[in-house]
Amino acid sequence: METITWPDFEKVEIRVGTILEAKDFPKARNPAYQLLIDFGPELGLKKSSAQITALYQKEDLVGMQIVAVVNFPPKQIANFISECLVLGVVGSNKEVVLLQPDKNVKNGQRIA
């Protein structure tokens, strides 16, 4: 495992947001949803492609708070621009369990 410095970690903006919308993403190479996430007044709305279809139904995602890296450059995935990376635990069969705060917090709050 490669080590990083504290200044390296401080560069990563990990924030809490609430999923407002989840849609199927049929053009993605691997099964995924297109998410619209509210990161509060400072960061606003961001889009993300998330390979979380194995354990989550899109209807259940709306209103869920998640944790994401918000300062990656935008990435084009098929015909969609992903603006953040939703974080999760990857299981042995590559299923993803989303990281979430255990209590509701304000959208945009930083993970430290």
VEXLUM-850927 format. One record per atom (N, C-alpha, C, O): residue number from 1; y, z, x; atom name; residue in three letters. Coordinates in nm, 2 decimals, always signed. Last residue first. Layout:
# VEXLUM-850927
{atom NUM,{Y,Z,X},CA,ALA} ...
# end
This chain:
# VEXLUM-850927
{atom 112,{+1.46,+0.73,-1.39},N,ALA} {atom 112,{+1.49,+0.78,-1.26},CA,ALA} {atom 112,{+1.37,+0.86,-1.21},C,ALA} {atom 112,{+1.38,+0.91,-1.09},O,ALA} {atom 111,{+1.57,+0.49,-1.62},N,ILE} {atom 111,{+1.45,+0.57,-1.57},CA,ILE} {atom 111,{+1.48,+0.60,-1.43},C,ILE} {atom 111,{+1.52,+0.52,-1.35},O,ILE} {atom 110,{+1.86,+0.49,-1.82},N,ARG} {atom 110,{+1.79,+0.45,-1.70},CA,ARG} {atom 110,{+1.67,+0.55,-1.67},C,ARG} {atom 110,{+1.68,+0.67,-1.69},O,ARG} {atom 109,{+1.92,+0.38,-2.16},N,GLN} {atom 109,{+1.91,+0.49,-2.06},CA,GLN} {atom 109,{+1.82,+0.45,-1.94},C,GLN} {atom 109,{+1.71,+0.38,-1.96},O,GLN} {atom 108,{+1.90,+0.17,-2.34},N,GLY} {atom 108,{+1.98,+0.15,-2.22},CA,GLY} {atom 108,{+1.97,+0.26,-2.12},C,GLY} {atom 108,{+2.01,+0.25,-2.00},O,GLY} {atom 107,{+1.90,+0.37,-2.63},N,ASN} {atom 107,{+1.87,+0.24,-2.57},CA,ASN} {atom 107,{+1.96,+0.22,-2.45},C,ASN} {atom 107,{+2.08,+0.25,-2.45},O,ASN} {atom 106,{+1.83,+0.71,-2.62},N,LYS} {atom 106,{+1.93,+0.60,-2.64},CA,LYS} {atom 106,{+1.88,+0.48,-2.57},C,LYS} {atom 106,{+1.84,+0.48,-2.45},O,LYS} {atom 105,{+1.49,+0.80,-2.72},N,VAL} {atom 105,{+1.61,+0.82,-2.64},CA,VAL} {atom 105,{+1.71,+0.70,-2.67},C,VAL} {atom 105,{+1.67,+0.61,-2.74},O,VAL} {atom 104,{+1.22,+0.97,-2.87},N,ASN} {atom 104,{+1.32,+0.87,-2.88},CA,ASN} {atom 104,{+1.44,+0.90,-2.79},C,ASN} {atom 104,{+1.49,+1.02,-2.79},O,ASN} {atom 103,{+0.96,+1.07,-2.64},N,LYS} {atom 103,{+1.06,+1.10,-2.75},CA,LYS} {atom 103,{+1.16,+0.99,-2.75},C,LYS} {atom 103,{+1.18,+0.92,-2.65},O,LYS} {atom 102,{+0.81,+0.95,-2.45},N,ASP} {atom 102,{+0.74,+1.02,-2.55},CA,ASP} {atom 102,{+0.83,+1.08,-2.66},C,ASP} {atom 102,{+0.78,+1.13,-2.76},O,ASP} {atom 101,{+0.88,+0.61,-2.37},N,PRO} {atom 101,{+0.92,+0.75,-2.36},CA,PRO} {atom 101,{+0.84,+0.82,-2.47},C,PRO} {atom 101,{+0.81,+0.76,-2.58},O,PRO} {atom 100,{+0.61,+0.39,-2.26},N,GLN} {atom 100,{+0.71,+0.44,-2.36},CA,GLN} {atom 100,{+0.75,+0.58,-2.33},C,GLN} {atom 100,{+0.68,+0.66,-2.28},O,GLN} {atom 99,{+0.43,+0.11,-2.14},N,LEU} {atom 99,{+0.50,+0.24,-2.11},CA,LEU} {atom 99,{+0.61,+0.27,-2.21},C,LEU} {atom 99,{+0.68,+0.18,-2.24},O,LEU} {atom 98,{+0.15,-0.04,-2.31},N,LEU} {atom 98,{+0.30,-0.03,-2.28},CA,LEU} {atom 98,{+0.34,+0.11,-2.24},C,LEU} {atom 98,{+0.29,+0.21,-2.29},O,LEU} {atom 97,{-0.13,-0.16,-2.17},N,VAL} {atom 97,{-0.08,-0.05,-2.25},CA,VAL} {atom 97,{+0.06,-0.03,-2.21},C,VAL} {atom 97,{+0.09,+0.00,-2.09},O,VAL} {atom 96,{-0.30,-0.47,-2.15},N,VAL} {atom 96,{-0.18,-0.39,-2.11},CA,VAL} {atom 96,{-0.15,-0.29,-2.21},C,VAL} {atom 96,{-0.13,-0.32,-2.33},O,VAL} {atom 95,{-0.60,-0.59,-2.01},N,GLU} {atom 95,{-0.52,-0.55,-2.13},CA,GLU} {atom 95,{-0.41,-0.46,-2.09},C,GLU} {atom 95,{-0.43,-0.39,-1.99},O,GLU} {atom 94,{-0.76,-0.65,-1.80},N,LYS} {atom 94,{-0.63,-0.71,-1.80},CA,LYS} {atom 94,{-0.55,-0.68,-1.93},C,LYS} {atom 94,{-0.45,-0.75,-1.95},O,LYS} {atom 93,{-0.98,-0.49,-1.80},N,ASN} {atom 93,{-1.00,-0.63,-1.86},CA,ASN} {atom 93,{-0.86,-0.70,-1.88},C,ASN} {atom 93,{-0.85,-0.79,-1.96},O,ASN} {atom 92,{-0.88,-0.26,-1.69},N,SER} {atom 92,{-0.98,-0.34,-1.61},CA,SER} {atom 92,{-1.01,-0.47,-1.67},C,SER} {atom 92,{-1.05,-0.56,-1.60},O,SER} {atom 91,{-0.52,-0.26,-1.76},N,GLY} {atom 91,{-0.66,-0.21,-1.76},CA,GLY} {atom 91,{-0.76,-0.30,-1.69},C,GLY} {atom 91,{-0.72,-0.40,-1.64},O,GLY} {atom 90,{-0.21,-0.19,-1.66},N,VAL} {atom 90,{-0.30,-0.29,-1.67},CA,VAL} {atom 90,{-0.44,-0.24,-1.66},C,VAL} {atom 90,{-0.48,-0.18,-1.56},O,VAL} {atom 89,{+0.06,-0.04,-1.83},N,VAL} {atom 89,{-0.06,-0.01,-1.74},CA,VAL} {atom 89,{-0.16,-0.12,-1.77},C,VAL} {atom 89,{-0.19,-0.15,-1.88},O,VAL} {atom 88,{+0.39,-0.19,-1.82},N,GLY} {atom 88,{+0.27,-0.14,-1.88},CA,GLY} {atom 88,{+0.16,-0.11,-1.78},C,GLY} {atom 88,{+0.18,-0.15,-1.67},O,GLY} {atom 87,{+0.72,-0.31,-1.89},N,LEU} {atom 87,{+0.62,-0.24,-1.80},CA,LEU} {atom 87,{+0.51,-0.18,-1.88},C,LEU} {atom 87,{+0.52,-0.14,-2.00},O,LEU} {atom 86,{+0.88,-0.62,-1.92},N,VAL} {atom 86,{+0.83,-0.50,-1.99},CA,VAL} {atom 86,{+0.72,-0.44,-1.91},C,VAL} {atom 86,{+0.63,-0.51,-1.86},O,VAL} {atom 85,{+1.14,-0.75,-1.75},N,LEU} {atom 85,{+0.99,-0.73,-1.73},CA,LEU} {atom 85,{+0.95,-0.61,-1.80},C,LEU} {atom 85,{+0.99,-0.50,-1.76},O,LEU} {atom 84,{+1.38,-1.00,-1.87},N,CYS} {atom 84,{+1.34,-0.86,-1.82},CA,CYS} {atom 84,{+1.19,-0.86,-1.82},C,CYS} {atom 84,{+1.12,-0.94,-1.88},O,CYS} {atom 83,{+1.41,-1.25,-1.96},N,GLU} {atom 83,{+1.53,-1.19,-1.89},CA,GLU} {atom 83,{+1.50,-1.05,-1.84},C,GLU} {atom 83,{+1.58,-0.99,-1.77},O,GLU} {atom 82,{+1.27,-1.57,-1.99},N,SER} {atom 82,{+1.24,-1.42,-1.99},CA,SER} {atom 82,{+1.35,-1.35,-1.91},C,SER} {atom 82,{+1.37,-1.39,-1.79},O,SER} {atom 81,{+1.31,-1.85,-2.17},N,ILE} {atom 81,{+1.37,-1.78,-2.06},CA,ILE} {atom 81,{+1.35,-1.63,-2.08},C,ILE} {atom 81,{+1.40,-1.57,-2.17},O,ILE} {atom 80,{+1.07,-2.10,-2.26},N,PHE} {atom 80,{+1.14,-1.97,-2.29},CA,PHE} {atom 80,{+1.19,-1.91,-2.17},C,PHE} {atom 80,{+1.13,-1.92,-2.06},O,PHE} {atom 79,{+0.88,-2.30,-2.24},N,ASN} {atom 79,{+1.01,-2.34,-2.29},CA,ASN} {atom 79,{+1.10,-2.21,-2.32},C,ASN} {atom 79,{+1.19,-2.22,-2.41},O,ASN} {atom 78,{+0.72,-2.16,-1.97},N,ALA} {atom 78,{+0.71,-2.27,-2.07},CA,ALA} {atom 78,{+0.86,-2.30,-2.11},C,ALA} {atom 78,{+0.94,-2.33,-2.03},O,ALA} {atom 77,{+0.94,-1.94,-1.86},N,ILE} {atom 77,{+0.80,-1.94,-1.89},CA,ILE} {atom 77,{+0.78,-2.04,-2.00},C,ILE} {atom 77,{+0.82,-2.02,-2.12},O,ILE} {atom 76,{+1.19,-1.88,-1.62},N,GLN} {atom 76,{+1.14,-1.97,-1.73},CA,GLN} {atom 76,{+0.99,-1.97,-1.74},C,GLN} {atom 76,{+0.92,-1.98,-1.64},O,GLN} {atom 75,{+1.36,-1.58,-1.57},N,LYS} {atom 75,{+1.24,-1.66,-1.53},CA,LYS} {atom 75,{+1.20,-1.75,-1.65},C,LYS} {atom 75,{+1.18,-1.70,-1.76},O,LYS} {atom 74,{+1.65,-1.42,-1.44},N,PRO} {atom 74,{+1.58,-1.49,-1.55},CA,PRO} {atom 74,{+1.47,-1.58,-1.50},C,PRO} {atom 74,{+1.48,-1.64,-1.40},O,PRO} {atom 73,{+1.60,-1.17,-1.19},N,PRO} {atom 73,{+1.67,-1.29,-1.23},CA,PRO} {atom 73,{+1.59,-1.35,-1.35},C,PRO} {atom 73,{+1.47,-1.33,-1.36},O,PRO} {atom 72,{+1.58,-0.83,-1.28},N,PHE} {atom 72,{+1.52,-0.94,-1.22},CA,PHE} {atom 72,{+1.60,-1.07,-1.26},C,PHE} {atom 72,{+1.67,-1.06,-1.37},O,PHE} {atom 71,{+1.68,-0.60,-1.41},N,ASN} {atom 71,{+1.77,-0.67,-1.31},CA,ASN} {atom 71,{+1.69,-0.77,-1.23},C,ASN} {atom 71,{+1.73,-0.81,-1.12},O,ASN} {atom 70,{+1.52,-0.45,-1.58},N,VAL} {atom 70,{+1.62,-0.54,-1.64},CA,VAL} {atom 70,{+1.71,-0.61,-1.54},C,VAL} {atom 70,{+1.79,-0.69,-1.58},O,VAL} {atom 69,{+1.21,-0.34,-1.65},N,VAL} {atom 69,{+1.29,-0.37,-1.54},CA,VAL} {atom 69,{+1.39,-0.48,-1.59},C,VAL} {atom 69,{+1.35,-0.58,-1.64},O,VAL} {atom 68,{+1.14,-0.12,-1.93},N,ALA} {atom 68,{+1.15,-0.25,-1.87},CA,ALA} {atom 68,{+1.24,-0.25,-1.74},C,ALA} {atom 68,{+1.33,-0.18,-1.73},O,ALA} {atom 67,{+0.98,+0.05,-2.19},N,VAL} {atom 67,{+1.04,+0.06,-2.06},CA,VAL} {atom 67,{+1.03,-0.07,-1.99},C,VAL} {atom 67,{+0.93,-0.14,-1.99},O,VAL} {atom 66,{+1.04,+0.08,-2.54},N,ILE} {atom 66,{+0.96,+0.04,-2.43},CA,ILE} {atom 66,{+1.04,+0.06,-2.30},C,ILE} {atom 66,{+1.16,+0.10,-2.31},O,ILE} {atom 65,{+1.01,+0.17,-2.88},N,GLN} {atom 65,{+1.08,+0.18,-2.76},CA,GLN} {atom 65,{+0.99,+0.16,-2.64},C,GLN} {atom 65,{+0.87,+0.20,-2.64},O,GLN} {atom 64,{+0.96,-0.02,-3.17},N,MET} {atom 64,{+0.90,+0.05,-3.06},CA,MET} {atom 64,{+0.99,+0.06,-2.94},C,MET} {atom 64,{+1.05,-0.05,-2.90},O,MET} {atom 63,{+1.06,-0.20,-3.36},N,GLY} {atom 63,{+1.10,-0.06,-3.36},CA,GLY} {atom 63,{+1.05,+0.03,-3.25},C,GLY} {atom 63,{+1.09,+0.14,-3.24},O,GLY} {atom 62,{+0.78,-0.40,-3.35},N,VAL} {atom 62,{+0.92,-0.39,-3.40},CA,VAL} {atom 62,{+0.95,-0.24,-3.42},C,VAL} {atom 62,{+0.88,-0.17,-3.49},O,VAL} {atom 61,{+0.50,-0.38,-3.31},N,LEU} {atom 61,{+0.59,-0.37,-3.20},CA,LEU} {atom 61,{+0.74,-0.35,-3.24},C,LEU} {atom 61,{+0.82,-0.28,-3.17},O,LEU} {atom 60,{+0.36,-0.44,-3.53},N,ASP} {atom 60,{+0.36,-0.30,-3.49},CA,ASP} {atom 60,{+0.46,-0.28,-3.38},C,ASP} {atom 60,{+0.50,-0.16,-3.35},O,ASP} {atom 59,{+0.37,-0.72,-3.55},N,GLU} {atom 59,{+0.43,-0.64,-3.66},CA,GLU} {atom 59,{+0.45,-0.49,-3.61},C,GLU} {atom 59,{+0.54,-0.42,-3.65},O,GLU} {atom 58,{+0.21,-0.80,-3.34},N,LYS} {atom 58,{+0.35,-0.82,-3.33},CA,LYS} {atom 58,{+0.43,-0.73,-3.43},C,LYS} {atom 58,{+0.54,-0.69,-3.41},O,LYS} {atom 57,{-0.03,-0.57,-3.22},N,GLN} {atom 57,{+0.00,-0.67,-3.32},CA,GLN} {atom 57,{+0.16,-0.68,-3.32},C,GLN} {atom 57,{+0.23,-0.58,-3.31},O,GLN} {atom 56,{-0.18,-0.50,-2.91},N,TYR} {atom 56,{-0.07,-0.49,-3.00},CA,TYR} {atom 56,{-0.06,-0.60,-3.09},C,TYR} {atom 56,{-0.07,-0.72,-3.05},O,TYR} {atom 55,{-0.39,-0.56,-2.73},N,LEU} {atom 55,{-0.38,-0.43,-2.79},CA,LEU} {atom 55,{-0.27,-0.41,-2.89},C,LEU} {atom 55,{-0.27,-0.30,-2.96},O,LEU} {atom 54,{-0.36,-0.83,-2.66},N,ALA} {atom 54,{-0.49,-0.77,-2.67},CA,ALA} {atom 54,{-0.49,-0.64,-2.75},C,ALA} {atom 54,{-0.58,-0.61,-2.82},O,ALA} {atom 53,{-0.10,-0.91,-2.62},N,THR} {atom 53,{-0.16,-0.94,-2.74},CA,THR} {atom 53,{-0.29,-0.87,-2.77},C,THR} {atom 53,{-0.34,-0.86,-2.88},O,THR} {atom 52,{+0.08,-0.89,-2.41},N,ILE} {atom 52,{+0.03,-0.76,-2.47},CA,ILE} {atom 52,{-0.04,-0.78,-2.60},C,ILE} {atom 52,{-0.06,-0.69,-2.68},O,ILE} {atom 51,{+0.25,-1.03,-2.21},N,GLN} {atom 51,{+0.11,-1.05,-2.23},CA,GLN} {atom 51,{+0.05,-0.92,-2.28},C,GLN} {atom 51,{-0.03,-0.86,-2.21},O,GLN} {atom 50,{+0.58,-1.12,-2.30},N,ALA} {atom 50,{+0.49,-1.01,-2.27},CA,ALA} {atom 50,{+0.35,-1.04,-2.31},C,ALA} {atom 50,{+0.32,-1.08,-2.42},O,ALA} {atom 49,{+0.89,-1.23,-2.22},N,SER} {atom 49,{+0.76,-1.28,-2.26},CA,SER} {atom 49,{+0.66,-1.17,-2.21},C,SER} {atom 49,{+0.67,-1.12,-2.10},O,SER} {atom 48,{+1.21,-1.12,-2.35},N,SER} {atom 48,{+1.10,-1.11,-2.26},CA,SER} {atom 48,{+0.97,-1.17,-2.31},C,SER} {atom 48,{+0.95,-1.17,-2.43},O,SER} {atom 47,{+1.56,-1.10,-2.37},N,LYS} {atom 47,{+1.44,-1.16,-2.42},CA,LYS} {atom 47,{+1.33,-1.13,-2.31},C,LYS} {atom 47,{+1.36,-1.12,-2.19},O,LYS} {atom 46,{+1.81,-0.85,-2.47},N,LYS} {atom 46,{+1.74,-0.93,-2.37},CA,LYS} {atom 46,{+1.61,-0.98,-2.42},C,LYS} {atom 46,{+1.55,-0.91,-2.51},O,LYS} {atom 45,{+2.13,-0.73,-2.57},N,LEU} {atom 45,{+1.99,-0.78,-2.61},CA,LEU} {atom 45,{+1.94,-0.87,-2.49},C,LEU} {atom 45,{+2.01,-0.95,-2.43},O,LEU} {atom 44,{+2.31,-0.49,-2.38},N,GLY} {atom 44,{+2.29,-0.58,-2.49},CA,GLY} {atom 44,{+2.14,-0.62,-2.51},C,GLY} {atom 44,{+2.05,-0.54,-2.48},O,GLY} {atom 43,{+2.40,-0.32,-2.18},N,LEU} {atom 43,{+2.32,-0.43,-2.14},CA,LEU} {atom 43,{+2.29,-0.53,-2.25},C,LEU} {atom 43,{+2.26,-0.65,-2.23},O,LEU} {atom 42,{+2.57,-0.14,-2.32},N,GLU} {atom 42,{+2.60,-0.18,-2.18},CA,GLU} {atom 42,{+2.53,-0.31,-2.14},C,GLU} {atom 42,{+2.59,-0.40,-2.08},O,GLU} {atom 41,{+2.46,-0.08,-2.57},N,PRO} {atom 41,{+2.59,-0.15,-2.56},CA,PRO} {atom 41,{+2.62,-0.21,-2.42},C,PRO} {atom 41,{+2.69,-0.31,-2.40},O,PRO} {atom 40,{+2.10,-0.14,-2.56},N,GLY} {atom 40,{+2.22,-0.07,-2.59},CA,GLY} {atom 40,{+2.35,-0.15,-2.55},C,GLY} {atom 40,{+2.34,-0.26,-2.51},O,GLY} {atom 39,{+1.89,-0.32,-2.54},N,PHE} {atom 39,{+1.91,-0.22,-2.43},CA,PHE} {atom 39,{+2.04,-0.15,-2.44},C,PHE} {atom 39,{+2.10,-0.10,-2.34},O,PHE} {atom 38,{+1.66,-0.45,-2.76},N,ASP} {atom 38,{+1.80,-0.40,-2.75},CA,ASP} {atom 38,{+1.80,-0.29,-2.64},C,ASP} {atom 38,{+1.73,-0.19,-2.65},O,ASP} {atom 37,{+1.47,-0.75,-2.72},N,ILE} {atom 37,{+1.48,-0.61,-2.70},CA,ILE} {atom 37,{+1.63,-0.56,-2.69},C,ILE} {atom 37,{+1.71,-0.63,-2.62},O,ILE} {atom 36,{+1.24,-0.97,-2.84},N,LEU} {atom 36,{+1.39,-0.95,-2.83},CA,LEU} {atom 36,{+1.41,-0.80,-2.83},C,LEU} {atom 36,{+1.36,-0.73,-2.92},O,LEU} {atom 35,{+0.96,-1.14,-2.70},N,LEU} {atom 35,{+1.02,-1.02,-2.75},CA,LEU} {atom 35,{+1.17,-1.03,-2.74},C,LEU} {atom 35,{+1.22,-1.09,-2.65},O,LEU} {atom 34,{+0.69,-1.34,-2.76},N,GLN} {atom 34,{+0.83,-1.34,-2.72},CA,GLN} {atom 34,{+0.89,-1.22,-2.79},C,GLN} {atom 34,{+0.89,-1.21,-2.91},O,GLN} {atom 33,{+0.35,-1.26,-2.64},N,TYR} {atom 33,{+0.46,-1.26,-2.74},CA,TYR} {atom 33,{+0.59,-1.28,-2.68},C,TYR} {atom 33,{+0.61,-1.26,-2.56},O,TYR} {atom 32,{+0.06,-1.44,-2.53},N,ALA} {atom 32,{+0.18,-1.36,-2.51},CA,ALA} {atom 32,{+0.26,-1.36,-2.64},C,ALA} {atom 32,{+0.24,-1.44,-2.73},O,ALA} {atom 31,{-0.22,-1.57,-2.35},N,PRO} {atom 31,{-0.17,-1.52,-2.48},CA,PRO} {atom 31,{-0.05,-1.42,-2.45},C,PRO} {atom 31,{-0.06,-1.32,-2.38},O,PRO} {atom 30,{-0.10,-1.79,-2.09},N,ASN} {atom 30,{-0.19,-1.68,-2.13},CA,ASN} {atom 30,{-0.13,-1.63,-2.26},C,ASN} {atom 30,{-0.01,-1.63,-2.28},O,ASN} {atom 29,{+0.10,-1.99,-2.11},N,ARG} {atom 29,{-0.03,-2.02,-2.05},CA,ARG} {atom 29,{-0.14,-1.92,-2.09},C,ARG} {atom 29,{-0.25,-1.95,-2.12},O,ARG} {atom 28,{+0.28,-2.04,-2.41},N,ALA} {atom 28,{+0.25,-1.96,-2.29},CA,ALA} {atom 28,{+0.11,-1.99,-2.24},C,ALA} {atom 28,{+0.02,-2.02,-2.32},O,ALA} {atom 27,{+0.31,-2.16,-2.66},N,LYS} {atom 27,{+0.33,-2.24,-2.54},CA,LYS} {atom 27,{+0.30,-2.17,-2.41},C,LYS} {atom 27,{+0.29,-2.23,-2.30},O,LYS} {atom 26,{+0.30,-1.96,-2.85},N,PRO} {atom 26,{+0.19,-2.05,-2.84},CA,PRO} {atom 26,{+0.19,-2.14,-2.71},C,PRO} {atom 26,{+0.09,-2.18,-2.66},O,PRO} {atom 25,{+0.38,-1.67,-2.91},N,PHE} {atom 25,{+0.43,-1.76,-2.80},CA,PHE} {atom 25,{+0.32,-1.86,-2.77},C,PHE} {atom 25,{+0.25,-1.85,-2.66},O,PHE} {atom 24,{+0.50,-1.49,-3.19},N,ASP} {atom 24,{+0.39,-1.56,-3.12},CA,ASP} {atom 24,{+0.46,-1.65,-3.02},C,ASP} {atom 24,{+0.57,-1.70,-3.04},O,ASP} {atom 23,{+0.75,-1.24,-3.16},N,LYS} {atom 23,{+0.70,-1.36,-3.21},CA,LYS} {atom 23,{+0.58,-1.41,-3.13},C,LYS} {atom 23,{+0.57,-1.38,-3.01},O,LYS} {atom 22,{+0.94,-0.96,-3.25},N,ALA} {atom 22,{+0.82,-1.00,-3.17},CA,ALA} {atom 22,{+0.76,-1.13,-3.24},C,ALA} {atom 22,{+0.73,-1.13,-3.36},O,ALA} {atom 21,{+1.24,-0.77,-3.23},N,GLU} {atom 21,{+1.17,-0.89,-3.28},CA,GLU} {atom 21,{+1.05,-0.92,-3.19},C,GLU} {atom 21,{+1.06,-0.91,-3.07},O,GLU} {atom 20,{+1.33,-0.54,-3.12},N,LEU} {atom 20,{+1.38,-0.58,-3.25},CA,LEU} {atom 20,{+1.30,-0.69,-3.31},C,LEU} {atom 20,{+1.30,-0.70,-3.43},O,LEU} {atom 19,{+1.23,-0.27,-2.92},N,ILE} {atom 19,{+1.20,-0.41,-2.96},CA,ILE} {atom 19,{+1.25,-0.43,-3.10},C,ILE} {atom 19,{+1.22,-0.36,-3.20},O,ILE} {atom 18,{+1.46,-0.09,-2.73},N,THR} {atom 18,{+1.39,-0.10,-2.86},CA,THR} {atom 18,{+1.36,-0.24,-2.89},C,THR} {atom 18,{+1.45,-0.33,-2.90},O,THR} {atom 17,{+1.45,+0.03,-2.39},N,GLY} {atom 17,{+1.50,-0.05,-2.50},CA,GLY} {atom 17,{+1.41,-0.04,-2.62},C,GLY} {atom 17,{+1.30,+0.01,-2.61},O,GLY} {atom 16,{+1.53,+0.19,-2.08},N,VAL} {atom 16,{+1.46,+0.20,-2.21},CA,VAL} {atom 16,{+1.53,+0.11,-2.31},C,VAL} {atom 16,{+1.65,+0.10,-2.32},O,VAL} {atom 15,{+1.50,+0.05,-1.75},N,ARG} {atom 15,{+1.57,+0.10,-1.86},CA,ARG} {atom 15,{+1.48,+0.11,-1.99},C,ARG} {atom 15,{+1.38,+0.04,-1.99},O,ARG} {atom 14,{+1.54,+0.02,-1.41},N,ILE} {atom 14,{+1.44,+0.04,-1.52},CA,ILE} {atom 14,{+1.50,+0.12,-1.63},C,ILE} {atom 14,{+1.55,+0.23,-1.62},O,ILE} {atom 13,{+1.65,-0.15,-1.16},N,GLU} {atom 13,{+1.71,-0.10,-1.29},CA,GLU} {atom 13,{+1.60,-0.09,-1.39},C,GLU} {atom 13,{+1.56,-0.20,-1.45},O,GLU} {atom 12,{+1.62,-0.10,-0.83},N,VAL} {atom 12,{+1.55,-0.14,-0.94},CA,VAL} {atom 12,{+1.60,-0.07,-1.07},C,VAL} {atom 12,{+1.61,+0.05,-1.08},O,VAL} {atom 11,{+1.76,+0.02,-0.62},N,LYS} {atom 11,{+1.80,-0.12,-0.66},CA,LYS} {atom 11,{+1.73,-0.16,-0.79},C,LYS} {atom 11,{+1.78,-0.25,-0.86},O,LYS} {atom 10,{+1.63,+0.25,-0.56},N,GLU} {atom 10,{+1.76,+0.26,-0.64},CA,GLU} {atom 10,{+1.81,+0.12,-0.68},C,GLU} {atom 10,{+1.89,+0.12,-0.78},O,GLU} {atom 9,{+1.42,+0.16,-0.40},N,PHE} {atom 9,{+1.39,+0.21,-0.54},CA,PHE} {atom 9,{+1.52,+0.21,-0.62},C,PHE} {atom 9,{+1.52,+0.17,-0.74},O,PHE} {atom 8,{+1.57,+0.11,-0.16},N,ASP} {atom 8,{+1.49,+0.00,-0.23},CA,ASP} {atom 8,{+1.47,+0.04,-0.37},C,ASP} {atom 8,{+1.49,-0.04,-0.46},O,ASP} {atom 7,{+1.66,+0.37,-0.10},N,PRO} {atom 7,{+1.76,+0.27,-0.14},CA,PRO} {atom 7,{+1.69,+0.15,-0.20},C,PRO} {atom 7,{+1.75,+0.08,-0.29},O,PRO} {atom 6,{+1.41,+0.49,-0.03},N,TRP} {atom 6,{+1.48,+0.53,-0.15},CA,TRP} {atom 6,{+1.58,+0.43,-0.19},C,TRP} {atom 6,{+1.60,+0.40,-0.31},O,TRP} {atom 5,{+1.18,+0.22,+0.07},N,THR} {atom 5,{+1.27,+0.33,+0.10},CA,THR} {atom 5,{+1.34,+0.37,-0.03},C,THR} {atom 5,{+1.33,+0.30,-0.13},O,THR} {atom 4,{+0.82,+0.18,+0.04},N,ILE} {atom 4,{+0.96,+0.14,+0.02},CA,ILE} {atom 4,{+1.05,+0.25,+0.05},C,ILE} {atom 4,{+1.01,+0.37,+0.06},O,ILE} {atom 3,{+0.50,+0.08,+0.17},N,THR} {atom 3,{+0.60,+0.18,+0.13},CA,THR} {atom 3,{+0.74,+0.12,+0.12},C,THR} {atom 3,{+0.77,+0.02,+0.19},O,THR} {atom 2,{+0.22,-0.09,+0.06},N,GLU} {atom 2,{+0.34,-0.09,+0.13},CA,GLU} {atom 2,{+0.44,+0.01,+0.08},C,GLU} {atom 2,{+0.45,+0.04,-0.04},O,GLU} {atom 1,{-0.12,+0.00,+0.08},N,MET} {atom 1,{+0.00,+0.00,+0.00},CA,MET} {atom 1,{+0.12,+0.00,+0.09},C,MET} {atom 1,{+0.13,+0.08,+0.18},O,MET} 
# end
